[in-house]
Each structure stands twice: as C-alpha cells, then as structure tokens.
Amino acid sequence: MINQNLLERTVSKMERSQQKKKEIVEYMEQHKPHLLGSMFKSNRIKDCCNVLIFRDYLNWEQKLYKANFCKYDKFCLACSTRRSIRMIHRFEEWIQQYKLYNKHRYHITLTVRHNRNQSLKMVLDKLCTAKEKLGKRYRNWKRTSQINKSFMNYFDWIVNSIEVTYNEKNGRHPHIHILACSDYDLSTEYLFKWQCYWNRALQEERYKITWDSYQISMRKIRVDQWYFDRNWIWEVFKYAVKFSTLDVPHLVDLIELQHNRKYHFFSTYGIFRWWKLDKENKWEDNDFVEKTLTYFEDEYVEDNDNLEIETPNNKNNNPKKTPMVIQQIYDEIRHTR
C-alpha cells in the first residue's frame, strides 16, 4: 500500500499550507479584497489542495499523483513548495544534459544597506535596481569589445532570485540569492566578522554598483555527476517569500507590492536564459493502488470510496473495493510479477 512516511510528510505540509492559506485569505477579504481578484480566482485559491490523490505503482514508484493546485505560489505554501521542487529537478536535468557538473559552481548572497524605518517598497526598489545593474554588467562585459572586464565575466550562466525575510534588528530584509557557474576556480576566504565566505573582487564591484552596500557572501557548492548539494541550490529556487519568518500582514504587503510594481523575483542569464519549467508527465503504468484524501474540518480524511486498484483488464469497469480486498489483489499482482 501507500508508503506511510510519504503520506504523513505530504499531509503534514499540506495541512500547514491550508492553515496559512486560510489566514492569508481571511486577512485579504477584510483589508485587501482587490488582491483576490474575481470570484473565480478566490474560489480557486480556497479549493487548492482540498483533494489529494496518491498512487503506489507496481514498479515501486510512489508519488502524489494529482491535486487541484491553485498555482498562486506568491502566497500559497503548497504551490510554492511544488514549484521549487520542480525547478530543482529541472535544474538537475540540465546539469546532466549539458554535462555542467565539470564546472565550478558558487552560491552568492547580495544585500543592500537598509534599516527598519525604511519602507519595503524603498528597499525593494533599491535592491531591484542593483540587480538590474549587475545583470547589465554581465551582458555587456561578455562582449569581446569590452576592454575592462567585470567580475561577472567569469561566469557562464547565472540564476538569481530575490527573497524577503524578517528579523527584529532590520525589519524586513530583502536580499538576492545567486547560483553561478564558471570554468575558473575562484578564490573564497572565510571572514569572521560576517561569519561567511566571501570574495574581495566581488565585494568591490558590488560597492561600485550600490555605493553603500558591501556585505556579500560567496561560497563554493558541490555539484557533480552523482551528487547535488541541495542546501544552497534550494535557497535560489525557493520562492521569494519565507513563510516561516513573515507574519500575515507582512506577507500581504509584499503580495500587494509585487502586484502593483511587477517585480521580477526570478531571472536567468547565459545558457539558462529563457529557462522555464516543462509540463509534468503523467505515469503511463496502469497498475497501481490509489488513495484519496479530502480536506475536511481542518484535517485530511481518507475517502475509502475512492480507493481502488486499476489494471488493464478492469480499467474501464472497475468496482469499488474495500482496503482489505485491495491489499489482497495488490499482493497477488506483485507476487505474479
């Protein structure tokens, strides 16, 4: 039957997402109803992940096969997590396809100077302006006609994203995460003052762009043919909102800013330019055990009427079966194989 660890982990995340989504939607309905848009969009958000369908295939593959995702990943924790996982898998496919594991990869974090008295709009405008200047330097200094090269010229491709967190000292803290690839083994050293790795040449160039911000972090990450260091890759591909540190009013303010200002929280350069996610492929194997969970009264409950096993012989005419009968049939099929 369905792996209980997979089931429990997924259901736990979905229940947290349902609770957070409920708080955000209720706050929007009271204070920012225009952000919910039409009735269709509002109902789509409320119905997100209310039904989960898990499948256990005879080839030992187990997965969340289907769910009614709203795809509004700016404030939906479930859709944001799903998008991040898909992007990491897509990134790993590109690394294997183009054999990029032979290159050196770096995770870079860039910030702008700010304090808690500044508005989020002011800080985000400053950060996005600095990000555009950095991207412009990368594009221009790749041209052979440029005599004075930028530090960004060392990189073949760049993937960057903006993340917004919150701390008591500086308030809301937007910053840039960059995943970059290079043929060169660039030097990094540990700085005890900031308790992170950094590169002096990148720090000097960053200061020339912002004229007041010099704190950076740059570390090497391991990516080879058989191993991916997902800890730092995850920082780039997860969405801009850190749900664990921002309360509901801060989240809604960020959503409204992005809605009005149209910030680009994710961008790519080099061979990853115009990089996007492909549509998910559904499994073609017709032999599986299926379990359906429905969200009811703040928890997921099992819908026994939807439990069934499908085979080529009974695909079009499959009577409902009890869990005990399903287990017996499932064991017989695996034993014969």
Contacts in CASP RR format, 6 or more apart in sequence:
PFRMAT RR
TARGET T0000
AUTHOR 0000-0000-0000
METHOD contacts of the structure
MODEL  1
MINQNLLERTVSKMERSQQKKKEIVEYMEQHKPHLLGSMFKSNRIKDCCN
VLIFRDYLNWEQKLYKANFCKYDKFCLACSTRRSIRMIHRFEEWIQQYKL
YNKHRYHITLTVRHNRNQSLKMVLDKLCTAKEKLGKRYRNWKRTSQINKS
FMNYFDWIVNSIEVTYNEKNGRHPHIHILACSDYDLSTEYLFKWQCYWNR
ALQEERYKITWDSYQISMRKIRVDQWYFDRNWIWEVFKYAVKFSTLDVPH
LVDLIELQHNRKYHFFSTYGIFRWWKLDKENKWEDNDFVEKTLTYFEDEY
VEDNDNLEIETPNNKNNNPKKTPMVIQQIYDEIRHTR
1 56 0 8 1.000
1 289 0 8 1.000
1 291 0 8 1.000
1 323 0 8 1.000
1 326 0 8 1.000
1 327 0 8 1.000
1 330 0 8 1.000
2 54 0 8 1.000
2 55 0 8 1.000
2 56 0 8 1.000
2 62 0 8 1.000
2 289 0 8 1.000
2 291 0 8 1.000
3 56 0 8 1.000
3 62 0 8 1.000
6 54 0 8 1.000
6 62 0 8 1.000
6 63 0 8 1.000
7 54 0 8 1.000
7 291 0 8 1.000
10 52 0 8 1.000
10 54 0 8 1.000
10 64 0 8 1.000
11 52 0 8 1.000
11 293 0 8 1.000
11 300 0 8 1.000
13 77 0 8 1.000
13 78 0 8 1.000
13 81 0 8 1.000
14 49 0 8 1.000
14 52 0 8 1.000
14 78 0 8 1.000
14 295 0 8 1.000
14 300 0 8 1.000
15 298 0 8 1.000
15 299 0 8 1.000
15 300 0 8 1.000
16 77 0 8 1.000
17 49 0 8 1.000
17 76 0 8 1.000
17 77 0 8 1.000
17 78 0 8 1.000
17 81 0 8 1.000
18 49 0 8 1.000
18 78 0 8 1.000
18 295 0 8 1.000
18 298 0 8 1.000
19 298 0 8 1.000
20 77 0 8 1.000
20 243 0 8 1.000
21 45 0 8 1.000
21 46 0 8 1.000
21 48 0 8 1.000
21 75 0 8 1.000
21 76 0 8 1.000
21 77 0 8 1.000
21 78 0 8 1.000
23 248 0 8 1.000
24 75 0 8 1.000
24 248 0 8 1.000
24 251 0 8 1.000
24 252 0 8 1.000
25 36 0 8 1.000
25 42 0 8 1.000
25 45 0 8 1.000
25 46 0 8 1.000
27 248 0 8 1.000
27 249 0 8 1.000
27 252 0 8 1.000
28 35 0 8 1.000
28 36 0 8 1.000
28 252 0 8 1.000
29 36 0 8 1.000
31 252 0 8 1.000
32 252 0 8 1.000
32 256 0 8 1.000
35 252 0 8 1.000
35 255 0 8 1.000
35 256 0 8 1.000
35 259 0 8 1.000
36 42 0 8 1.000
36 45 0 8 1.000
41 72 0 8 1.000
44 70 0 8 1.000
44 72 0 8 1.000
45 70 0 8 1.000
45 72 0 8 1.000
45 76 0 8 1.000
47 68 0 8 1.000
47 70 0 8 1.000
48 68 0 8 1.000
48 69 0 8 1.000
48 70 0 8 1.000
48 72 0 8 1.000
48 76 0 8 1.000
48 78 0 8 1.000
48 79 0 8 1.000
49 67 0 8 1.000
49 68 0 8 1.000
49 69 0 8 1.000
49 70 0 8 1.000
49 78 0 8 1.000
49 295 0 8 1.000
50 68 0 8 1.000
50 294 0 8 1.000
50 295 0 8 1.000
51 67 0 8 1.000
51 68 0 8 1.000
51 292 0 8 1.000
51 293 0 8 1.000
51 294 0 8 1.000
51 295 0 8 1.000
52 64 0 8 1.000
52 66 0 8 1.000
52 67 0 8 1.000
52 292 0 8 1.000
52 293 0 8 1.000
52 294 0 8 1.000
52 300 0 8 1.000
53 64 0 8 1.000
53 65 0 8 1.000
53 66 0 8 1.000
53 67 0 8 1.000
53 290 0 8 1.000
53 291 0 8 1.000
53 292 0 8 1.000
53 293 0 8 1.000
53 306 0 8 1.000
54 62 0 8 1.000
54 63 0 8 1.000
54 64 0 8 1.000
54 65 0 8 1.000
54 290 0 8 1.000
54 291 0 8 1.000
54 292 0 8 1.000
54 293 0 8 1.000
55 62 0 8 1.000
55 63 0 8 1.000
55 65 0 8 1.000
55 283 0 8 1.000
55 288 0 8 1.000
55 289 0 8 1.000
55 290 0 8 1.000
55 291 0 8 1.000
56 62 0 8 1.000
56 288 0 8 1.000
56 289 0 8 1.000
56 290 0 8 1.000
56 291 0 8 1.000
57 283 0 8 1.000
57 285 0 8 1.000
57 287 0 8 1.000
57 288 0 8 1.000
58 285 0 8 1.000
58 287 0 8 1.000
58 288 0 8 1.000
58 333 0 8 1.000
58 334 0 8 1.000
58 337 0 8 1.000
59 285 0 8 1.000
61 283 0 8 1.000
61 285 0 8 1.000
63 283 0 8 1.000
65 282 0 8 1.000
65 283 0 8 1.000
65 290 0 8 1.000
67 78 0 8 1.000
69 76 0 8 1.000
69 78 0 8 1.000
69 79 0 8 1.000
69 82 0 8 1.000
70 76 0 8 1.000
70 79 0 8 1.000
71 79 0 8 1.000
72 79 0 8 1.000
73 79 0 8 1.000
73 80 0 8 1.000
73 82 0 8 1.000
73 83 0 8 1.000
73 239 0 8 1.000
74 80 0 8 1.000
74 239 0 8 1.000
74 241 0 8 1.000
74 255 0 8 1.000
74 258 0 8 1.000
75 241 0 8 1.000
75 251 0 8 1.000
75 252 0 8 1.000
75 255 0 8 1.000
77 243 0 8 1.000
80 238 0 8 1.000
80 239 0 8 1.000
80 241 0 8 1.000
80 243 0 8 1.000
83 239 0 8 1.000
83 277 0 8 1.000
84 234 0 8 1.000
84 237 0 8 1.000
84 238 0 8 1.000
84 239 0 8 1.000
86 277 0 8 1.000
86 280 0 8 1.000
87 237 0 8 1.000
87 277 0 8 1.000
88 230 0 8 1.000
88 233 0 8 1.000
88 234 0 8 1.000
88 237 0 8 1.000
90 275 0 8 1.000
90 277 0 8 1.000
90 278 0 8 1.000
91 159 0 8 1.000
91 233 0 8 1.000
91 237 0 8 1.000
92 228 0 8 1.000
94 100 0 8 1.000
94 272 0 8 1.000
94 275 0 8 1.000
95 101 0 8 1.000
95 223 0 8 1.000
95 228 0 8 1.000
96 225 0 8 1.000
98 271 0 8 1.000
100 181 0 8 1.000
100 223 0 8 1.000
101 223 0 8 1.000
101 224 0 8 1.000
101 225 0 8 1.000
103 156 0 8 1.000
103 181 0 8 1.000
103 182 0 8 1.000
103 183 0 8 1.000
104 181 0 8 1.000
104 182 0 8 1.000
104 183 0 8 1.000
104 184 0 8 1.000
104 185 0 8 1.000
104 186 0 8 1.000
104 220 0 8 1.000
105 179 0 8 1.000
105 180 0 8 1.000
105 181 0 8 1.000
105 182 0 8 1.000
105 220 0 8 1.000
105 221 0 8 1.000
105 222 0 8 1.000
105 223 0 8 1.000
106 178 0 8 1.000
106 179 0 8 1.000
106 180 0 8 1.000
106 181 0 8 1.000
106 182 0 8 1.000
106 186 0 8 1.000
106 188 0 8 1.000
106 218 0 8 1.000
106 219 0 8 1.000
106 220 0 8 1.000
106 221 0 8 1.000
107 177 0 8 1.000
107 178 0 8 1.000
107 179 0 8 1.000
107 217 0 8 1.000
107 218 0 8 1.000
107 219 0 8 1.000
107 221 0 8 1.000
107 232 0 8 1.000
107 233 0 8 1.000
107 235 0 8 1.000
107 236 0 8 1.000
108 176 0 8 1.000
108 177 0 8 1.000
108 178 0 8 1.000
108 179 0 8 1.000
108 180 0 8 1.000
108 202 0 8 1.000
108 216 0 8 1.000
108 217 0 8 1.000
108 218 0 8 1.000
109 175 0 8 1.000
109 176 0 8 1.000
109 177 0 8 1.000
109 178 0 8 1.000
109 196 0 8 1.000
109 216 0 8 1.000
109 217 0 8 1.000
109 218 0 8 1.000
109 235 0 8 1.000
110 130 0 8 1.000
110 131 0 8 1.000
110 134 0 8 1.000
110 175 0 8 1.000
110 176 0 8 1.000
110 178 0 8 1.000
110 206 0 8 1.000
110 213 0 8 1.000
110 216 0 8 1.000
111 127 0 8 1.000
111 173 0 8 1.000
111 175 0 8 1.000
111 176 0 8 1.000
111 213 0 8 1.000
111 215 0 8 1.000
111 216 0 8 1.000
112 123 0 8 1.000
112 126 0 8 1.000
112 127 0 8 1.000
112 130 0 8 1.000
112 174 0 8 1.000
112 175 0 8 1.000
112 210 0 8 1.000
112 212 0 8 1.000
112 213 0 8 1.000
113 210 0 8 1.000
113 212 0 8 1.000
113 213 0 8 1.000
114 122 0 8 1.000
114 123 0 8 1.000
114 126 0 8 1.000
114 170 0 8 1.000
114 173 0 8 1.000
115 170 0 8 1.000
116 169 0 8 1.000
116 170 0 8 1.000
116 171 0 8 1.000
116 172 0 8 1.000
120 164 0 8 1.000
120 172 0 8 1.000
120 174 0 8 1.000
120 253 0 8 1.000
120 254 0 8 1.000
120 257 0 8 1.000
121 257 0 8 1.000
121 261 0 8 1.000
123 172 0 8 1.000
123 174 0 8 1.000
124 162 0 8 1.000
124 164 0 8 1.000
124 174 0 8 1.000
124 257 0 8 1.000
124 261 0 8 1.000
124 263 0 8 1.000
125 261 0 8 1.000
126 210 0 8 1.000
127 162 0 8 1.000
127 174 0 8 1.000
127 175 0 8 1.000
127 176 0 8 1.000
128 162 0 8 1.000
128 263 0 8 1.000
128 264 0 8 1.000
130 176 0 8 1.000
130 209 0 8 1.000
130 210 0 8 1.000
130 213 0 8 1.000
131 160 0 8 1.000
131 162 0 8 1.000
131 176 0 8 1.000
131 267 0 8 1.000
133 209 0 8 1.000
134 152 0 8 1.000
134 209 0 8 1.000
135 152 0 8 1.000
135 158 0 8 1.000
135 269 0 8 1.000
137 150 0 8 1.000
137 152 0 8 1.000
137 205 0 8 1.000
137 209 0 8 1.000
138 150 0 8 1.000
138 152 0 8 1.000
138 153 0 8 1.000
138 155 0 8 1.000
138 158 0 8 1.000
138 269 0 8 1.000
139 269 0 8 1.000
140 146 0 8 1.000
140 150 0 8 1.000
141 148 0 8 1.000
141 149 0 8 1.000
141 150 0 8 1.000
141 152 0 8 1.000
141 153 0 8 1.000
142 153 0 8 1.000
150 205 0 8 1.000
151 199 0 8 1.000
151 201 0 8 1.000
151 202 0 8 1.000
151 205 0 8 1.000
152 158 0 8 1.000
152 205 0 8 1.000
154 182 0 8 1.000
154 184 0 8 1.000
154 186 0 8 1.000
155 180 0 8 1.000
155 181 0 8 1.000
155 182 0 8 1.000
156 181 0 8 1.000
156 182 0 8 1.000
156 183 0 8 1.000
156 270 0 8 1.000
156 271 0 8 1.000
157 180 0 8 1.000
157 181 0 8 1.000
157 268 0 8 1.000
157 269 0 8 1.000
157 270 0 8 1.000
157 271 0 8 1.000
157 272 0 8 1.000
157 273 0 8 1.000
158 178 0 8 1.000
158 179 0 8 1.000
158 180 0 8 1.000
158 181 0 8 1.000
158 268 0 8 1.000
158 269 0 8 1.000
158 270 0 8 1.000
158 272 0 8 1.000
159 178 0 8 1.000
159 179 0 8 1.000
159 180 0 8 1.000
159 236 0 8 1.000
159 237 0 8 1.000
159 266 0 8 1.000
159 267 0 8 1.000
159 268 0 8 1.000
159 269 0 8 1.000
159 272 0 8 1.000
159 275 0 8 1.000
160 176 0 8 1.000
160 177 0 8 1.000
160 178 0 8 1.000
160 179 0 8 1.000
160 236 0 8 1.000
160 266 0 8 1.000
160 267 0 8 1.000
160 268 0 8 1.000
161 176 0 8 1.000
161 177 0 8 1.000
161 236 0 8 1.000
161 237 0 8 1.000
161 238 0 8 1.000
161 239 0 8 1.000
161 240 0 8 1.000
161 265 0 8 1.000
161 266 0 8 1.000
161 267 0 8 1.000
162 174 0 8 1.000
162 175 0 8 1.000
162 176 0 8 1.000
162 177 0 8 1.000
162 240 0 8 1.000
162 263 0 8 1.000
162 265 0 8 1.000
162 266 0 8 1.000
163 174 0 8 1.000
163 175 0 8 1.000
163 176 0 8 1.000
163 177 0 8 1.000
163 235 0 8 1.000
163 238 0 8 1.000
163 240 0 8 1.000
163 241 0 8 1.000
163 242 0 8 1.000
164 172 0 8 1.000
164 173 0 8 1.000
164 174 0 8 1.000
164 240 0 8 1.000
164 241 0 8 1.000
164 242 0 8 1.000
164 246 0 8 1.000
164 254 0 8 1.000
165 172 0 8 1.000
165 173 0 8 1.000
165 175 0 8 1.000
165 242 0 8 1.000
165 245 0 8 1.000
165 246 0 8 1.000
166 172 0 8 1.000
166 173 0 8 1.000
166 242 0 8 1.000
166 245 0 8 1.000
166 246 0 8 1.000
166 247 0 8 1.000
166 250 0 8 1.000
167 173 0 8 1.000
167 245 0 8 1.000
172 246 0 8 1.000
172 250 0 8 1.000
172 254 0 8 1.000
177 235 0 8 1.000
177 236 0 8 1.000
178 236 0 8 1.000
179 221 0 8 1.000
179 232 0 8 1.000
179 233 0 8 1.000
179 236 0 8 1.000
186 199 0 8 1.000
186 218 0 8 1.000
187 199 0 8 1.000
188 197 0 8 1.000
188 198 0 8 1.000
188 199 0 8 1.000
188 218 0 8 1.000
188 219 0 8 1.000
188 220 0 8 1.000
189 197 0 8 1.000
189 198 0 8 1.000
189 199 0 8 1.000
190 196 0 8 1.000
190 197 0 8 1.000
191 197 0 8 1.000
191 198 0 8 1.000
194 215 0 8 1.000
194 217 0 8 1.000
196 217 0 8 1.000
196 219 0 8 1.000
197 217 0 8 1.000
197 218 0 8 1.000
197 219 0 8 1.000
197 220 0 8 1.000
198 216 0 8 1.000
198 217 0 8 1.000
198 218 0 8 1.000
199 216 0 8 1.000
199 218 0 8 1.000
202 216 0 8 1.000
202 218 0 8 1.000
203 214 0 8 1.000
203 216 0 8 1.000
206 213 0 8 1.000
206 214 0 8 1.000
206 216 0 8 1.000
207 213 0 8 1.000
207 214 0 8 1.000
219 232 0 8 1.000
221 229 0 8 1.000
221 232 0 8 1.000
221 233 0 8 1.000
222 229 0 8 1.000
223 229 0 8 1.000
223 233 0 8 1.000
239 265 0 8 1.000
240 254 0 8 1.000
240 258 0 8 1.000
240 265 0 8 1.000
240 266 0 8 1.000
241 251 0 8 1.000
241 254 0 8 1.000
243 251 0 8 1.000
246 254 0 8 1.000
257 263 0 8 1.000
258 265 0 8 1.000
268 274 0 8 1.000
268 275 0 8 1.000
286 310 0 8 1.000
286 311 0 8 1.000
286 312 0 8 1.000
286 315 0 8 1.000
287 309 0 8 1.000
287 310 0 8 1.000
287 311 0 8 1.000
287 312 0 8 1.000
287 333 0 8 1.000
288 309 0 8 1.000
288 310 0 8 1.000
289 307 0 8 1.000
289 309 0 8 1.000
289 326 0 8 1.000
289 330 0 8 1.000
290 306 0 8 1.000
290 307 0 8 1.000
290 308 0 8 1.000
290 309 0 8 1.000
290 310 0 8 1.000
291 302 0 8 1.000
291 306 0 8 1.000
291 307 0 8 1.000
292 302 0 8 1.000
292 303 0 8 1.000
292 306 0 8 1.000
292 307 0 8 1.000
293 300 0 8 1.000
293 301 0 8 1.000
293 302 0 8 1.000
293 303 0 8 1.000
294 300 0 8 1.000
294 301 0 8 1.000
294 303 0 8 1.000
304 322 0 8 1.000
304 323 0 8 1.000
305 320 0 8 1.000
306 320 0 8 1.000
307 320 0 8 1.000
307 321 0 8 1.000
307 322 0 8 1.000
307 323 0 8 1.000
307 326 0 8 1.000
308 318 0 8 1.000
308 320 0 8 1.000
308 321 0 8 1.000
308 326 0 8 1.000
309 318 0 8 1.000
309 321 0 8 1.000
309 326 0 8 1.000
309 329 0 8 1.000
309 330 0 8 1.000
309 333 0 8 1.000
310 318 0 8 1.000
311 333 0 8 1.000
321 329 0 8 1.000
END
